[in-house]
Amino acid sequence: MAGLIQRTAESIDEMSRSIWDDSSQIEKAVIVVFLLVTGLAIPVVPIVLLARIIA
C-alpha cells in the first residue's frame, strides 16, 4: 500500500511540475483563475502540496 501511495504521489508531483514549471506567467494566471472560479483550488492545491512532500 505504501508503494502505491508513493507512486501516486510521484505521478501527481510530476504532472503538476510539468504543467506549472513549463507555463508562462499568463498561462499560470489562467490556470489559477480557472481553479478559483470552478472551486477546484480548494481540493487541488492541498493534494499537490501533499504529493510534493511525499514524493
PDB file with SEQRES, HELIX, SHEET and CRYST1 records, atoms N, CA, C and O in Angstrom:
SEQRES   1 A   55  MET ALA GLY LEU ILE GLN ARG THR ALA GLU SER ILE ASP          
SEQRES   2 A   55  GLU MET SER ARG SER ILE TRP ASP ASP SER SER GLN ILE          
SEQRES   3 A   55  GLU LYS ALA VAL ILE VAL VAL PHE LEU LEU VAL THR GLY          
SEQRES   4 A   55  LEU ALA ILE PRO VAL VAL PRO ILE VAL LEU LEU ALA ARG          
SEQRES   5 A   55  ILE ILE ALA                                                  
HELIX    1 AA1 ALA A    2  ASP A   21  1                                  20    
HELIX    2 AA2 GLN A   25  THR A   38  1                                  14    
HELIX    3 AA3 ALA A   41  ILE A   54  1                                  14    
CRYST1    1.000    1.000    1.000  90.00  90.00  90.00 P 1           1          
ATOM      1  N   MET A   1       0.821  -1.196   0.000  1.00  0.00           N  
ATOM      2  CA  MET A   1       0.000   0.000   0.000  1.00  0.00           C  
ATOM      3  C   MET A   1       0.868   1.264   0.000  1.00  0.00           C  
ATOM      4  O   MET A   1       0.554   2.252  -0.665  1.00  0.00           O  
ATOM      5  N   ALA A   2       1.968   1.208   0.763  1.00  0.00           N  
ATOM      6  CA  ALA A   2       2.858   2.375   0.813  1.00  0.00           C  
ATOM      7  C   ALA A   2       3.475   2.651  -0.557  1.00  0.00           C  
ATOM      8  O   ALA A   2       3.677   3.806  -0.933  1.00  0.00           O  
ATOM      9  N   GLY A   3       3.771   1.588  -1.295  1.00  0.00           N  
ATOM     10  CA  GLY A   3       4.329   1.759  -2.637  1.00  0.00           C  
ATOM     11  C   GLY A   3       3.342   2.418  -3.582  1.00  0.00           C  
ATOM     12  O   GLY A   3       3.718   3.249  -4.409  1.00  0.00           O  
ATOM     13  N   LEU A   4       2.081   2.043  -3.453  1.00  0.00           N  
ATOM     14  CA  LEU A   4       1.042   2.646  -4.282  1.00  0.00           C  
ATOM     15  C   LEU A   4       0.890   4.130  -3.974  1.00  0.00           C  
ATOM     16  O   LEU A   4       0.768   4.948  -4.885  1.00  0.00           O  
ATOM     17  N   ILE A   5       0.898   4.472  -2.710  1.00  0.00           N  
ATOM     18  CA  ILE A   5       0.800   5.884  -2.309  1.00  0.00           C  
ATOM     19  C   ILE A   5       1.997   6.667  -2.832  1.00  0.00           C  
ATOM     20  O   ILE A   5       1.845   7.784  -3.328  1.00  0.00           O  
ATOM     21  N   GLN A   6       3.183   6.084  -2.722  1.00  0.00           N  
ATOM     22  CA  GLN A   6       4.409   6.744  -3.194  1.00  0.00           C  
ATOM     23  C   GLN A   6       4.352   6.968  -4.701  1.00  0.00           C  
ATOM     24  O   GLN A   6       4.662   8.061  -5.175  1.00  0.00           O  
ATOM     25  N   ARG A   7       3.959   5.942  -5.460  1.00  0.00           N  
ATOM     26  CA  ARG A   7       3.887   6.074  -6.922  1.00  0.00           C  
ATOM     27  C   ARG A   7       2.829   7.091  -7.333  1.00  0.00           C  
ATOM     28  O   ARG A   7       3.035   7.862  -8.270  1.00  0.00           O  
ATOM     29  N   THR A   8       1.702   7.093  -6.636  1.00  0.00           N  
ATOM     30  CA  THR A   8       0.645   8.064  -6.933  1.00  0.00           C  
ATOM     31  C   THR A   8       1.129   9.476  -6.654  1.00  0.00           C  
ATOM     32  O   THR A   8       0.901  10.388  -7.449  1.00  0.00           O  
ATOM     33  N   ALA A   9       1.799   9.656  -5.521  1.00  0.00           N  
ATOM     34  CA  ALA A   9       2.330  10.973  -5.167  1.00  0.00           C  
ATOM     35  C   ALA A   9       3.363  11.440  -6.184  1.00  0.00           C  
ATOM     36  O   ALA A   9       3.372  12.609  -6.570  1.00  0.00           O  
ATOM     37  N   GLU A  10       4.227  10.541  -6.615  1.00  0.00           N  
ATOM     38  CA  GLU A  10       5.234  10.907  -7.612  1.00  0.00           C  
ATOM     39  C   GLU A  10       4.580  11.293  -8.938  1.00  0.00           C  
ATOM     40  O   GLU A  10       5.022  12.233  -9.599  1.00  0.00           O  
ATOM     41  N   SER A  11       3.534  10.574  -9.324  1.00  0.00           N  
ATOM     42  CA  SER A  11       2.833  10.894 -10.568  1.00  0.00           C  
ATOM     43  C   SER A  11       2.158  12.259 -10.501  1.00  0.00           C  
ATOM     44  O   SER A  11       2.233  13.043 -11.447  1.00  0.00           O  
ATOM     45  N   ILE A  12       1.500  12.540  -9.380  1.00  0.00           N  
ATOM     46  CA  ILE A  12       0.860  13.847  -9.206  1.00  0.00           C  
ATOM     47  C   ILE A  12       1.909  14.948  -9.214  1.00  0.00           C  
ATOM     48  O   ILE A  12       1.708  15.997  -9.826  1.00  0.00           O  
ATOM     49  N   ASP A  13       3.029  14.713  -8.536  1.00  0.00           N  
ATOM     50  CA  ASP A  13       4.101  15.707  -8.482  1.00  0.00           C  
ATOM     51  C   ASP A  13       4.667  15.966  -9.876  1.00  0.00           C  
ATOM     52  O   ASP A  13       4.857  17.119 -10.262  1.00  0.00           O  
ATOM     53  N   GLU A  14       4.936  14.908 -10.631  1.00  0.00           N  
ATOM     54  CA  GLU A  14       5.472  15.074 -11.988  1.00  0.00           C  
ATOM     55  C   GLU A  14       4.491  15.822 -12.888  1.00  0.00           C  
ATOM     56  O   GLU A  14       4.887  16.686 -13.669  1.00  0.00           O  
ATOM     57  N   MET A  15       3.207  15.479 -12.768  1.00  0.00           N  
ATOM     58  CA  MET A  15       2.199  16.136 -13.595  1.00  0.00           C  
ATOM     59  C   MET A  15       2.099  17.619 -13.251  1.00  0.00           C  
ATOM     60  O   MET A  15       2.055  18.465 -14.144  1.00  0.00           O  
ATOM     61  N   SER A  16       2.065  17.936 -11.955  1.00  0.00           N  
ATOM     62  CA  SER A  16       1.929  19.342 -11.567  1.00  0.00           C  
ATOM     63  C   SER A  16       3.172  20.138 -11.956  1.00  0.00           C  
ATOM     64  O   SER A  16       3.066  21.289 -12.378  1.00  0.00           O  
ATOM     65  N   ARG A  17       4.345  19.529 -11.815  1.00  0.00           N  
ATOM     66  CA  ARG A  17       5.570  20.230 -12.223  1.00  0.00           C  
ATOM     67  C   ARG A  17       5.613  20.443 -13.728  1.00  0.00           C  
ATOM     68  O   ARG A  17       6.028  21.508 -14.187  1.00  0.00           O  
ATOM     69  N   SER A  18       5.195  19.458 -14.499  1.00  0.00           N  
ATOM     70  CA  SER A  18       5.234  19.617 -15.958  1.00  0.00           C  
ATOM     71  C   SER A  18       4.258  20.688 -16.420  1.00  0.00           C  
ATOM     72  O   SER A  18       4.535  21.419 -17.371  1.00  0.00           O  
ATOM     73  N   ILE A  19       3.123  20.782 -15.751  1.00  0.00           N  
ATOM     74  CA  ILE A  19       2.149  21.816 -16.117  1.00  0.00           C  
ATOM     75  C   ILE A  19       2.606  23.173 -15.608  1.00  0.00           C  
ATOM     76  O   ILE A  19       2.598  24.146 -16.362  1.00  0.00           O  
ATOM     77  N   TRP A  20       3.000  23.256 -14.353  1.00  0.00           N  
ATOM     78  CA  TRP A  20       3.273  24.540 -13.717  1.00  0.00           C  
ATOM     79  C   TRP A  20       4.628  25.113 -14.127  1.00  0.00           C  
ATOM     80  O   TRP A  20       4.722  26.302 -14.430  1.00  0.00           O  
ATOM     81  N   ASP A  21       5.680  24.288 -14.142  1.00  0.00           N  
ATOM     82  CA  ASP A  21       7.026  24.798 -14.402  1.00  0.00           C  
ATOM     83  C   ASP A  21       7.242  25.195 -15.859  1.00  0.00           C  
ATOM     84  O   ASP A  21       8.058  26.072 -16.144  1.00  0.00           O  
ATOM     85  N   ASP A  22       6.527  24.566 -16.774  1.00  0.00           N  
ATOM     86  CA  ASP A  22       6.703  24.859 -18.192  1.00  0.00           C  
ATOM     87  C   ASP A  22       5.752  25.934 -18.704  1.00  0.00           C  
ATOM     88  O   ASP A  22       5.730  26.224 -19.900  1.00  0.00           O  
ATOM     89  N   SER A  23       4.969  26.526 -17.809  1.00  0.00           N  
ATOM     90  CA  SER A  23       3.975  27.514 -18.213  1.00  0.00           C  
ATOM     91  C   SER A  23       4.520  28.930 -18.094  1.00  0.00           C  
ATOM     92  O   SER A  23       5.355  29.225 -17.239  1.00  0.00           O  
ATOM     93  N   SER A  24       4.030  29.792 -18.965  1.00  0.00           N  
ATOM     94  CA  SER A  24       4.396  31.205 -18.870  1.00  0.00           C  
ATOM     95  C   SER A  24       3.566  31.854 -17.769  1.00  0.00           C  
ATOM     96  O   SER A  24       2.666  31.224 -17.212  1.00  0.00           O  
ATOM     97  N   GLN A  25       3.863  33.098 -17.458  1.00  0.00           N  
ATOM     98  CA  GLN A  25       3.129  33.814 -16.414  1.00  0.00           C  
ATOM     99  C   GLN A  25       1.645  33.930 -16.761  1.00  0.00           C  
ATOM    100  O   GLN A  25       0.792  33.793 -15.884  1.00  0.00           O  
ATOM    101  N   ILE A  26       1.336  34.178 -18.018  1.00  0.00           N  
ATOM    102  CA  ILE A  26      -0.063  34.307 -18.440  1.00  0.00           C  
ATOM    103  C   ILE A  26      -0.780  32.971 -18.294  1.00  0.00           C  
ATOM    104  O   ILE A  26      -1.913  32.918 -17.814  1.00  0.00           O  
ATOM    105  N   GLU A  27      -0.117  31.888 -18.710  1.00  0.00           N  
ATOM    106  CA  GLU A  27      -0.737  30.564 -18.573  1.00  0.00           C  
ATOM    107  C   GLU A  27      -0.971  30.214 -17.108  1.00  0.00           C  
ATOM    108  O   GLU A  27      -2.001  29.634 -16.763  1.00  0.00           O  
ATOM    109  N   LYS A  28      -0.014  30.566 -16.242  1.00  0.00           N  
ATOM    110  CA  LYS A  28      -0.178  30.309 -14.808  1.00  0.00           C  
ATOM    111  C   LYS A  28      -1.362  31.098 -14.258  1.00  0.00           C  
ATOM    112  O   LYS A  28      -2.137  30.585 -13.450  1.00  0.00           O  
ATOM    113  N   ALA A  29      -1.497  32.346 -14.699  1.00  0.00           N  
ATOM    114  CA  ALA A  29      -2.623  33.171 -14.240  1.00  0.00           C  
ATOM    115  C   ALA A  29      -3.948  32.570 -14.687  1.00  0.00           C  
ATOM    116  O   ALA A  29      -4.912  32.556 -13.922  1.00  0.00           O  
ATOM    117  N   VAL A  30      -4.005  32.075 -15.917  1.00  0.00           N  
ATOM    118  CA  VAL A  30      -5.228  31.446 -16.418  1.00  0.00           C  
ATOM    119  C   VAL A  30      -5.550  30.190 -15.608  1.00  0.00           C  
ATOM    120  O   VAL A  30      -6.710  29.952 -15.270  1.00  0.00           O  
ATOM    121  N   ILE A  31      -4.545  29.398 -15.299  1.00  0.00           N  
ATOM    122  CA  ILE A  31      -4.756  28.183 -14.507  1.00  0.00           C  
ATOM    123  C   ILE A  31      -5.292  28.538 -13.123  1.00  0.00           C  
ATOM    124  O   ILE A  31      -6.239  27.916 -12.643  1.00  0.00           O  
ATOM    125  N   VAL A  32      -4.692  29.528 -12.488  1.00  0.00           N  
ATOM    126  CA  VAL A  32      -5.129  29.934 -11.143  1.00  0.00           C  
ATOM    127  C   VAL A  32      -6.557  30.462 -11.175  1.00  0.00           C  
ATOM    128  O   VAL A  32      -7.369  30.098 -10.325  1.00  0.00           O  
ATOM    129  N   VAL A  33      -6.869  31.304 -12.135  1.00  0.00           N  
ATOM    130  CA  VAL A  33      -8.222  31.847 -12.244  1.00  0.00           C  
ATOM    131  C   VAL A  33      -9.226  30.727 -12.493  1.00  0.00           C  
ATOM    132  O   VAL A  33     -10.300  30.716 -11.891  1.00  0.00           O  
ATOM    133  N   PHE A  34      -8.890  29.787 -13.369  1.00  0.00           N  
ATOM    134  CA  PHE A  34      -9.782  28.657 -13.642  1.00  0.00           C  
ATOM    135  C   PHE A  34     -10.035  27.843 -12.373  1.00  0.00           C  
ATOM    136  O   PHE A  34     -11.178  27.490 -12.081  1.00  0.00           O  
ATOM    137  N   LEU A  35      -8.980  27.547 -11.621  1.00  0.00           N  
ATOM    138  CA  LEU A  35      -9.148  26.773 -10.394  1.00  0.00           C  
ATOM    139  C   LEU A  35     -10.004  27.515  -9.376  1.00  0.00           C  
ATOM    140  O   LEU A  35     -10.848  26.915  -8.711  1.00  0.00           O  
ATOM    141  N   LEU A  36      -9.784  28.820  -9.258  1.00  0.00           N  
ATOM    142  CA  LEU A  36     -10.564  29.598  -8.298  1.00  0.00           C  
ATOM    143  C   LEU A  36     -12.028  29.724  -8.713  1.00  0.00           C  
ATOM    144  O   LEU A  36     -12.928  29.607  -7.881  1.00  0.00           O  
ATOM    145  N   VAL A  37     -12.259  29.963 -10.000  1.00  0.00           N  
ATOM    146  CA  VAL A  37     -13.631  30.140 -10.482  1.00  0.00           C  
ATOM    147  C   VAL A  37     -14.429  28.840 -10.354  1.00  0.00           C  
ATOM    148  O   VAL A  37     -15.600  28.861  -9.977  1.00  0.00           O  
ATOM    149  N   THR A  38     -13.802  27.731 -10.664  1.00  0.00           N  
ATOM    150  CA  THR A  38     -14.513  26.456 -10.607  1.00  0.00           C  
ATOM    151  C   THR A  38     -14.556  25.872  -9.191  1.00  0.00           C  
ATOM    152  O   THR A  38     -15.256  24.890  -8.945  1.00  0.00           O  
ATOM    153  N   GLY A  39     -13.820  26.467  -8.277  1.00  0.00           N  
ATOM    154  CA  GLY A  39     -13.799  25.956  -6.911  1.00  0.00           C  
ATOM    155  C   GLY A  39     -12.868  24.778  -6.728  1.00  0.00           C  
ATOM    156  O   GLY A  39     -12.867  24.144  -5.673  1.00  0.00           O  
ATOM    157  N   LEU A  40     -12.077  24.476  -7.740  1.00  0.00           N  
ATOM    158  CA  LEU A  40     -11.178  23.329  -7.658  1.00  0.00           C  
ATOM    159  C   LEU A  40      -9.900  23.622  -6.878  1.00  0.00           C  
ATOM    160  O   LEU A  40      -9.159  22.702  -6.531  1.00  0.00           O  
ATOM    161  N   ALA A  41      -9.640  24.896  -6.602  1.00  0.00           N  
ATOM    162  CA  ALA A  41      -8.419  25.239  -5.885  1.00  0.00           C  
ATOM    163  C   ALA A  41      -8.436  24.651  -4.477  1.00  0.00           C  
ATOM    164  O   ALA A  41      -7.385  24.311  -3.933  1.00  0.00           O  
ATOM    165  N   ILE A  42      -9.614  24.530  -3.893  1.00  0.00           N  
ATOM    166  CA  ILE A  42      -9.710  24.014  -2.522  1.00  0.00           C  
ATOM    167  C   ILE A  42      -9.214  22.574  -2.450  1.00  0.00           C  
ATOM    168  O   ILE A  42      -8.405  22.281  -1.570  1.00  0.00           O  
ATOM    169  N   PRO A  43      -9.649  21.643  -3.328  1.00  0.00           N  
ATOM    170  CA  PRO A  43      -9.113  20.288  -3.218  1.00  0.00           C  
ATOM    171  C   PRO A  43      -7.782  20.073  -3.951  1.00  0.00           C  
ATOM    172  O   PRO A  43      -6.997  19.216  -3.546  1.00  0.00           O  
ATOM    173  N   VAL A  44      -7.516  20.830  -5.013  1.00  0.00           N  
ATOM    174  CA  VAL A  44      -6.336  20.567  -5.833  1.00  0.00           C  
ATOM    175  C   VAL A  44      -5.046  21.018  -5.160  1.00  0.00           C  
ATOM    176  O   VAL A  44      -4.070  20.268  -5.146  1.00  0.00           O  
ATOM    177  N   VAL A  45      -5.019  22.203  -4.611  1.00  0.00           N  
ATOM    178  CA  VAL A  45      -3.782  22.748  -4.035  1.00  0.00           C  
ATOM    179  C   VAL A  45      -3.258  21.877  -2.888  1.00  0.00           C  
ATOM    180  O   VAL A  45      -2.075  21.539  -2.899  1.00  0.00           O  
ATOM    181  N   PRO A  46      -4.069  21.501  -1.908  1.00  0.00           N  
ATOM    182  CA  PRO A  46      -3.537  20.641  -0.842  1.00  0.00           C  
ATOM    183  C   PRO A  46      -3.065  19.279  -1.344  1.00  0.00           C  
ATOM    184  O   PRO A  46      -2.084  18.738  -0.832  1.00  0.00           O  
ATOM    185  N   ILE A  47      -3.754  18.717  -2.344  1.00  0.00           N  
ATOM    186  CA  ILE A  47      -3.342  17.421  -2.888  1.00  0.00           C  
ATOM    187  C   ILE A  47      -1.970  17.535  -3.536  1.00  0.00           C  
ATOM    188  O   ILE A  47      -1.115  16.673  -3.333  1.00  0.00           O  
ATOM    189  N   VAL A  48      -1.752  18.587  -4.312  1.00  0.00           N  
ATOM    190  CA  VAL A  48      -0.458  18.778  -4.979  1.00  0.00           C  
ATOM    191  C   VAL A  48       0.639  19.022  -3.939  1.00  0.00           C  
ATOM    192  O   VAL A  48       1.729  18.460  -4.046  1.00  0.00           O  
ATOM    193  N   LEU A  49       0.361  19.841  -2.955  1.00  0.00           N  
ATOM    194  CA  LEU A  49       1.370  20.101  -1.918  1.00  0.00           C  
ATOM    195  C   LEU A  49       1.722  18.826  -1.150  1.00  0.00           C  
ATOM    196  O   LEU A  49       2.896  18.566  -0.886  1.00  0.00           O  
ATOM    197  N   LEU A  50       0.722  18.041  -0.797  1.00  0.00           N  
ATOM    198  CA  LEU A  50       0.957  16.795  -0.093  1.00  0.00           C  
ATOM    199  C   LEU A  50       1.736  15.819  -0.956  1.00  0.00           C  
ATOM    200  O   LEU A  50       2.610  15.109  -0.459  1.00  0.00           O  
ATOM    201  N   ALA A  51       1.425  15.778  -2.246  1.00  0.00           N  
ATOM    202  CA  ALA A  51       2.148  14.888  -3.159  1.00  0.00           C  
ATOM    203  C   ALA A  51       3.614  15.279  -3.257  1.00  0.00           C  
ATOM    204  O   ALA A  51       4.486  14.413  -3.331  1.00  0.00           O  
ATOM    205  N   ARG A  52       3.892  16.581  -3.258  1.00  0.00           N  
ATOM    206  CA  ARG A  52       5.301  17.011  -3.309  1.00  0.00           C  
ATOM    207  C   ARG A  52       6.051  16.624  -2.049  1.00  0.00           C  
ATOM    208  O   ARG A  52       7.235  16.292  -2.112  1.00  0.00           O  
ATOM    209  N   ILE A  53       5.383  16.663  -0.908  1.00  0.00           N  
ATOM    210  CA  ILE A  53       6.025  16.270   0.352  1.00  0.00           C  
ATOM    211  C   ILE A  53       6.319  14.769   0.342  1.00  0.00           C  
ATOM    212  O   ILE A  53       7.405  14.339   0.732  1.00  0.00           O  
ATOM    213  N   ILE A  54       5.344  13.977  -0.106  1.00  0.00           N  
ATOM    214  CA  ILE A  54       5.522  12.515  -0.125  1.00  0.00           C  
ATOM    215  C   ILE A  54       6.556  12.103  -1.158  1.00  0.00           C  
ATOM    216  O   ILE A  54       7.389  11.236  -0.893  1.00  0.00           O  
ATOM    217  N   ALA A  55       6.508  12.724  -2.346  1.00  0.00           N  
ATOM    218  CA  ALA A  55       7.420  12.355  -3.413  1.00  0.00           C  
ATOM    219  C   ALA A  55       8.802  12.835  -3.086  1.00  0.00           C  
ATOM    220  O   ALA A  55       9.730  12.624  -3.867  1.00  0.00           O  
TER     221      ALA A  55                                                      
END                                                                             
